Amino acid sequence: MANNRDLMAEQFDDPKQEHEASTLGMWVFLGTEILFFGVLFAGYIVYRFIYPEAFAEASRHTNIVLGTINTALLLTSSLTMALAVRSIQLGKNRLTAGLLLLTSLLGMIFIGIKGFEYYEEYKKQLVPGLNFTYEGPHVPQVRLFFYLYFVMTGVHALHLIIGSLAAMTIAVMAWRKSFSARYFTPVELTGLYWHFVDIIWIFLYPFLYLVSRA
């Protein structure tokens, strides 16, 4: 079993101090991420307001079935991540490792499905700058929708890949009993990041898939 003290950064006096400082740092980082995604969401909302018919038409070309499946996967992964954080607070390293690996697996399945969805959209010639061909009305506005679609979902996918790799790394550490009920800061910080990525998707899903489905 690893010495929890050895895992702490040397500038901290005890696990509590490290937890407080690291949590604050993570929230500051997530605040900058919110600003980054906020710009993308603000741009989408503005253009959605200006071109409502075009965005509604473009949204109908997204695969709502795959989008819904991915939403269910991420909601489930939020549950498994929350359970992982709770289990390490109880000192259950092996259970934590299993839950983190399951969380990471759900994230990677999401990425696989998203990759298949991108491939479908490529075959339909809906990728701006690569093979965009659209014969319906509002061509420039539909192209704009898909520019936003690929940028927003692509950046989200990148964040999810990072989160999945982080969860796998922390799972290995938990399996080696690197944490305890007294020291679990890395697990909790990974959970915060994961929930942030999930929340971003909760907004992306209706914005991109449900514009004209009601």
Sequence and secondary structure as in RCSB ss.txt:
>XXXX:A:sequence
MANNRDLMAEQFDDPKQEHEASTLGMWVFLGTEILFFGVLFAGYIVYRFIYPEAFAEASRHTNIVLGTINTALLL
TSSLTMALAVRSIQLGKNRLTAGLLLLTSLLGMIFIGIKGFEYYEEYKKQLVPGLNFTYEGPHVPQVRLFFYLYF
VMTGVHALHLIIGSLAAMTIAVMAWRKSFSARYFTPVELTGLYWHFVDIIWIFLYPFLYLVSRA
>XXXX:A:secstr
   HHHHS TT SSHHHHHHHHHHHHHHHHHHHHHHHHHHHHHHHHHHHH HHHHHHHHTTS HHHHHHHHHHHH
HHHHHHHHHHHHHHTT HHHHHHHHHHHHHHHHHHHHHHHHHHHHHHHTT  TTTT    SS HHHHHHHHHHHH
HHHHHHHHHHHHHHHHHHHHHHHHHTT   SS  HHHHHHHHHHHHHHHHHHHHHHHHHSTT  
